[in-house]
């Protein structure tokens, strides 16, 4: 029964994370046209645009897959075969952790500073700064999800479905 509660908590956490990711992506899209123009003349701008897209997408996908897996395991976990029941949680823990590491590497850098440390104090950059705040919150959500998937992995072995 405790395992179901963990999955229900994951559903709530992932729903919150999906909202954060959606806001971050929509705020970053406001700068897409200007960045595309700059990317035509600068290979670094092109690389930054590509990394922005892929990191945001990987975070959103990890959160949405985590939401879906949590719903399926919470509602029908016992009806799935042995492999799905016992390997879904460790696979999700690794996938969510990998997405979080990928995002953190680009947005926060190797020194582990917060994403919001990159805020730009210029006019017309409020949406970008909000996107940074939401990206930081999405990173936190991915951290919580990775921990919860690791916990559900251990509990699945101890308690079973």
Secondary structure, DSSP 4 states (H G I P E B T S, - for coil): -HHHHHHHHHHHHHHHHHHHHHHHHHHHHTTHHHHHHHHHH-HHHHHHHHHHHHHHHHHHHHHHHHHHHHHHHHHHGGGS-HHHHHHHHHHHHHHHHHHHHHHHHHHTTTTT--GGGG---STT-HHHHHHHHHHHHHHHHHHHHHHHHHHHHHHHHHH--
